């Protein structure tokens, strides 16, 4: 079903170089420093549900494509916020998916799914409506076997470490159970994600501030107590193995207010008197405060800006967040990050990883910034650009200014656990294709290309995320 030269250059001589480079890194362990798999899976180590619940229902890359062609999320088994009826029969959902599988032609989702079908489940025929049931039965049979339990799959994937994404007020129950279980087949660490206690537009913001105070014993009614609450939770996350924090903001705006103004701003936010400008300023101030905390405690700071969340109010009202209706928007970095960089940009021990959904900023803003400020690194193409063309454009636009070593390799950023090896496989193929071209054009020595390939696949993510 899959050609082993996929994504390699068409030119025969350059393709040969890419083949050899890929062979040298193909079996390196996978480092997954940022993702959204559930720690509960590894803690309980129970069989995954049916094929539809594993591969379709939770994957908004899949469901959004079907929705674009008129399929209702309820038909795909996606739960409604009001608890209303949705399709619950896995085979019915799978047949509907197979009927529309042709929609994924040419997309990265098709590559990930086909790779998963072939390499994980041994299916060598492309999915069609005619073989939908046999594919479903084969996958369902596999999922009942011990070697398809979450921990066994983790080890089969050659995953060395995976980071989950966890709310700041999460008690990390599942991480505690993983650590207490004695499992030695993999490393699972949390990531500090404080969005619901940093973004006043979040529905649970005020309730979560109260919870932060309960968990830490800090007075979150005051600016000082609120900041102390963050520091205590970060220390707890670090004690559980965390090496990074993650921040999903509407923009990359930062601010550096005098202490009195920052405290007054927090008072307006806490007392529900903040307007839209105050809320944006508060998020901006908090990115700078969180950078200060990272200088103190060493957590790597990830900034994921630029997603216009929940674009369809009707779909958000019916099905909630993360259902495929988050759309990229333009993002400014040069001016937006300046207050933070004026204060901390030259901190050599601070690590800030910048992501973007605005490709126009690669060569104009991001690469020049990362190419000079010691604290900055560029995250890999994310979300809509986690694709062969998106990855290649990133290398072409960023490398000439930022080089390879101001980037952080690849991370899969996914909830779709079975697709993790497939995503890393695509990223490694695209990287060696780019390196092979540089070698063929005599812009990079072949021995250097082998070193860079290993660094991009394995060494850089470990280094960047302090793993």
ROMAR-990658 format. One record per residue (C-alpha): residue in three letters; x, y, z. Coordinates in steps of 0.25 Angstrom, whole numbers, padded with zeros to 4 digits, always signed. Layout:
N
ALAXYZ...
! end
This chain:
467
UNK+0000+0000+0000UNK+0012+0010+0003UNK+0024+0012-0005UNK+0037+0012+0003UNK+0042+0024-0005UNK+0030+0033-0002UNK+0033+0048+0000UNK+0047+0046-0005UNK+0052+0054-0017UNK+0048+0050-0031UNK+0062+0052-0036UNK+0069+0038-0036UNK+0083+0043-0030UNK+0077+0052-0020UNK+0067+0041-0016UNK+0078+0031-0014UNK+0085+0041-0004UNK+0071+0043+0003UNK+0070+0027+0004UNK+0083+0026+0011UNK+0081+0037+0021UNK+0067+0032+0024UNK+0073+0018+0027UNK+0083+0024+0037UNK+0071+0030+0045UNK+0059+0022+0043UNK+0061+0013+0055UNK+0065+0024+0065UNK+0056+0025+0077UNK+0044+0035+0076UNK+0044+0047+0085UNK+0030+0053+0087UNK+0032+0065+0096UNK+0018+0072+0093UNK+0005+0065+0091UNK-0009+0062+0096UNK-0010+0047+0098UNK-0017+0043+0112UNK-0008+0039+0123UNK-0020+0031+0128UNK-0017+0021+0116UNK-0003+0018+0121UNK-0007+0018+0136UNK-0019+0008+0134UNK-0013+0000+0122UNK-0027-0005+0118UNK-0030-0009+0104UNK-0034+0003+0094UNK-0048+0003+0090UNK-0053+0000+0077UNK-0046+0005+0064UNK-0056+0016+0062UNK-0054+0021+0076UNK-0039+0020+0075UNK-0037+0025+0061UNK-0048+0034+0057UNK-0057+0040+0068UNK-0046+0048+0076UNK-0038+0052+0063UNK-0042+0066+0058UNK-0033+0065+0046UNK-0042+0053+0042UNK-0055+0058+0046UNK-0054+0073+0040UNK-0051+0067+0026UNK-0064+0059+0027UNK-0072+0071+0033UNK-0067+0079+0021UNK-0074+0070+0012UNK-0087+0070+0019UNK-0086+0059+0030UNK-0091+0062+0044UNK-0082+0061+0056UNK-0093+0053+0063UNK-0092+0043+0051UNK-0078+0041+0055UNK-0081+0038+0069UNK-0075+0052+0075UNK-0082+0054+0088UNK-0091+0066+0089UNK-0090+0076+0100UNK-0104+0074+0104UNK-0103+0059+0105UNK-0112+0058+0093UNK-0113+0045+0084UNK-0101+0042+0075UNK-0097+0030+0067UNK-0091+0019+0077UNK-0089+0007+0068UNK-0074+0007+0064UNK-0076-0001+0052UNK-0087+0009+0046UNK-0077+0020+0049UNK-0066+0012+0042UNK-0074+0009+0030UNK-0078+0024+0028UNK-0063+0028+0030UNK-0059+0017+0019UNK-0070+0023+0010UNK-0063+0036+0010UNK-0048+0032+0011UNK-0046+0037-0003UNK-0047+0051+0002UNK-0033+0050+0009UNK-0026+0047-0004UNK-0013+0056-0004UNK-0014+0060+0010UNK-0005+0057+0022UNK-0016+0050+0029UNK-0017+0040+0018UNK-0002+0037+0020UNK-0003+0036+0035UNK-0015+0027+0034UNK-0010+0018+0023UNK+0003+0016+0031UNK-0004+0013+0043UNK-0013+0003+0036UNK-0001-0004+0030UNK+0010-0003+0040UNK+0002-0005+0053UNK-0010-0014+0048UNK-0004-0021+0036UNK-0014-0016+0026UNK-0008-0015+0012UNK-0020-0011+0004UNK-0025+0003+0004UNK-0038+0005+0011UNK-0051+0005+0003UNK-0065+0003+0006UNK-0064-0011+0000UNK-0054-0015+0011UNK-0058-0006+0022UNK-0064-0018+0030UNK-0051-0026+0029UNK-0042-0015+0033UNK-0051-0012+0045UNK-0051-0026+0049UNK-0036-0028+0047UNK-0033-0015+0056UNK-0044-0019+0066UNK-0037-0033+0068UNK-0023-0026+0069UNK-0028-0017+0080UNK-0032-0029+0089UNK-0018-0034+0089UNK-0008-0032+0100UNK+0002-0026+0090UNK-0008-0015+0086UNK-0010-0010+0101UNK-0005+0005+0102UNK+0008+0001+0109UNK+0011-0009+0099UNK+0009+0000+0087UNK+0017+0011+0094UNK+0029+0001+0094UNK+0026-0004+0080UNK+0026+0010+0075UNK+0040+0012+0081UNK+0036+0024+0089UNK+0046+0028+0098UNK+0038+0039+0105UNK+0025+0045+0103UNK+0020+0058+0109UNK+0005+0060+0112UNK-0002+0074+0113UNK-0008+0076+0127UNK-0016+0087+0133UNK-0009+0095+0143UNK-0020+0091+0154UNK-0019+0076+0150UNK-0015+0068+0162UNK-0007+0059+0152UNK-0014+0046+0158UNK-0011+0038+0146UNK+0004+0042+0146UNK+0005+0038+0160UNK-0001+0024+0157UNK+0009+0022+0145UNK+0020+0025+0154UNK+0015+0016+0165UNK+0013+0005+0155UNK+0027+0001+0153UNK+0026+0001+0138UNK+0040+0003+0132UNK+0036+0002+0117UNK+0035+0017+0115UNK+0035+0031+0121UNK+0022+0039+0122UNK+0024+0053+0127UNK+0013+0065+0129UNK+0014+0079+0123UNK+0009+0091+0131UNK-0003+0097+0123UNK-0009+0109+0131UNK-0018+0115+0120UNK-0030+0114+0129UNK-0024+0122+0140UNK-0017+0132+0130UNK-0028+0135+0120UNK-0040+0143+0126UNK-0048+0139+0114UNK-0048+0124+0118UNK-0062+0120+0124UNK-0056+0114+0136UNK-0045+0125+0139UNK-0051+0130+0152UNK-0054+0116+0157UNK-0041+0111+0154UNK-0034+0123+0161UNK-0041+0119+0173UNK-0037+0104+0171UNK-0022+0109+0169UNK-0023+0116+0183UNK-0029+0103+0189UNK-0018+0095+0184UNK-0006+0104+0187UNK-0011+0111+0200UNK-0008+0124+0193UNK-0018+0136+0193UNK-0022+0137+0178UNK-0030+0149+0182UNK-0017+0157+0181UNK-0006+0159+0170UNK+0005+0154+0178UNK-0003+0142+0183UNK-0007+0138+0169UNK+0007+0138+0164UNK+0012+0130+0176UNK+0001+0120+0173UNK+0007+0118+0159UNK+0021+0116+0165UNK+0016+0105+0174UNK+0008+0098+0164UNK+0020+0099+0154UNK+0029+0093+0165UNK+0019+0082+0167UNK+0019+0079+0152UNK+0034+0079+0152UNK+0034+0069+0164UNK+0026+0060+0155UNK+0036+0060+0143UNK+0031+0073+0135UNK+0041+0080+0127UNK+0032+0090+0120UNK+0020+0099+0121UNK+0011+0102+0109UNK+0003+0114+0106UNK-0008+0115+0095UNK-0011+0130+0093UNK-0020+0137+0083UNK-0007+0146+0080UNK+0008+0146+0083UNK+0006+0159+0090UNK+0015+0162+0103UNK+0015+0173+0113UNK+0024+0178+0124UNK+0016+0186+0133UNK+0021+0193+0146UNK+0017+0184+0158UNK+0006+0194+0163UNK+0000+0194+0149UNK+0000+0179+0148UNK-0006+0178+0161UNK-0017+0188+0158UNK-0019+0180+0145UNK-0021+0167+0152UNK-0031+0173+0162UNK-0039+0177+0150UNK-0039+0164+0144UNK-0041+0157+0157UNK-0053+0165+0160UNK-0059+0163+0146UNK-0058+0178+0143UNK-0048+0176+0131UNK-0051+0179+0117UNK-0046+0173+0105UNK-0034+0182+0104UNK-0031+0178+0119UNK-0032+0164+0116UNK-0022+0164+0105UNK-0013+0172+0113UNK-0014+0162+0124UNK-0010+0151+0115UNK+0001+0159+0110UNK+0007+0162+0124UNK+0005+0148+0128UNK+0014+0143+0116UNK+0025+0152+0122UNK+0023+0147+0136UNK+0023+0133+0132UNK+0036+0135+0125UNK+0042+0141+0138UNK+0037+0128+0145UNK+0044+0120+0134UNK+0057+0127+0137UNK+0056+0123+0151UNK+0051+0109+0150UNK+0056+0105+0137UNK+0043+0100+0130UNK+0044+0102+0115UNK+0033+0112+0111UNK+0025+0108+0098UNK+0016+0119+0092UNK+0005+0114+0082UNK-0002+0126+0077UNK-0010+0130+0065UNK-0022+0120+0066UNK-0036+0127+0064UNK-0043+0117+0073UNK-0057+0112+0071UNK-0060+0119+0058UNK-0074+0114+0058UNK-0082+0118+0070UNK-0093+0108+0066UNK-0083+0096+0066UNK-0077+0101+0079UNK-0090+0102+0085UNK-0094+0088+0081UNK-0081+0080+0082UNK-0071+0089+0090UNK-0056+0092+0087UNK-0046+0085+0079UNK-0055+0080+0068UNK-0048+0085+0056UNK-0053+0099+0056UNK-0040+0106+0060UNK-0035+0114+0048UNK-0021+0121+0047UNK-0020+0136+0047UNK-0009+0146+0044UNK+0001+0147+0056UNK+0011+0158+0059UNK+0024+0154+0066UNK+0034+0165+0065UNK+0026+0176+0072UNK+0018+0166+0080UNK+0030+0159+0087UNK+0038+0172+0089UNK+0034+0175+0103UNK+0038+0161+0107UNK+0050+0160+0099UNK+0055+0174+0104UNK+0055+0168+0118UNK+0059+0154+0116UNK+0063+0152+0101UNK+0078+0151+0105UNK+0076+0140+0116UNK+0084+0129+0111UNK+0078+0119+0121UNK+0064+0123+0117UNK+0057+0114+0106UNK+0045+0119+0098UNK+0040+0111+0087UNK+0031+0119+0077UNK+0021+0112+0069UNK+0012+0119+0058UNK+0000+0117+0049UNK+0004+0128+0040UNK+0014+0123+0030UNK+0017+0137+0025UNK+0025+0140+0038UNK+0035+0129+0036UNK+0046+0137+0028UNK+0041+0151+0031UNK+0040+0150+0046UNK+0042+0136+0053UNK+0055+0132+0047UNK+0062+0146+0049UNK+0057+0146+0063UNK+0062+0132+0066UNK+0075+0135+0058UNK+0079+0145+0068UNK+0072+0144+0082UNK+0079+0133+0091UNK+0066+0130+0098UNK+0058+0127+0085UNK+0056+0114+0077UNK+0046+0111+0066UNK+0036+0100+0068UNK+0033+0091+0056UNK+0021+0093+0046UNK+0009+0092+0055UNK-0005+0087+0052UNK-0009+0091+0038UNK+0005+0092+0034UNK+0009+0078+0040UNK+0010+0073+0025UNK+0020+0070+0015UNK+0019+0083+0008UNK+0018+0091+0021UNK+0030+0084+0026UNK+0038+0086+0014UNK+0034+0101+0013UNK+0038+0103+0027UNK+0052+0097+0025UNK+0054+0106+0012UNK+0049+0119+0019UNK+0055+0117+0033UNK+0069+0110+0031UNK+0076+0121+0023UNK+0074+0131+0035UNK+0072+0122+0047UNK+0080+0110+0043UNK+0077+0096+0048UNK+0081+0098+0062UNK+0071+0109+0066UNK+0060+0099+0063UNK+0056+0088+0072UNK+0053+0076+0063UNK+0039+0070+0062UNK+0028+0068+0071UNK+0015+0061+0068UNK+0005+0070+0076UNK-0006+0059+0075UNK-0017+0053+0082UNK-0017+0041+0072UNK-0007+0032+0079UNK-0006+0021+0068UNK-0002+0032+0058UNK+0010+0036+0066UNK+0020+0027+0058UNK+0014+0031+0045UNK+0016+0046+0048UNK+0030+0044+0052UNK+0032+0036+0039UNK+0027+0047+0030UNK+0036+0058+0037UNK+0048+0049+0036UNK+0046+0047+0021UNK+0044+0061+0019UNK+0056+0065+0026UNK+0065+0056+0019UNK+0059+0060+0006UNK+0063+0074+0009UNK+0077+0070+0013UNK+0079+0061+0001UNK+0076+0073-0008UNK+0086+0082+0000UNK+0097+0070-0002UNK+0093+0069-0017UNK+0095+0084-0019UNK+0108+0083-0012UNK+0103+0093-0001UNK+0105+0083+0010UNK+0115+0072+0012UNK+0110+0058+0013UNK+0116+0055+0026UNK+0110+0067+0032UNK+0096+0063+0026UNK+0097+0050+0034UNK+0099+0058+0047UNK+0088+0068+0044UNK+0078+0057+0041UNK+0081+0050+0054UNK+0080+0063+0061UNK+0067+0067+0055UNK+0061+0053+0058UNK+0066+0051+0072UNK+0076+0060+0078UNK+0070+0074+0077UNK+0057+0071+0083UNK+0064+0064+0095UNK+0073+0076+0096UNK+0062+0087+0094UNK+0052+0081+0104UNK+0063+0077+0114UNK+0059+0063+0114
! end
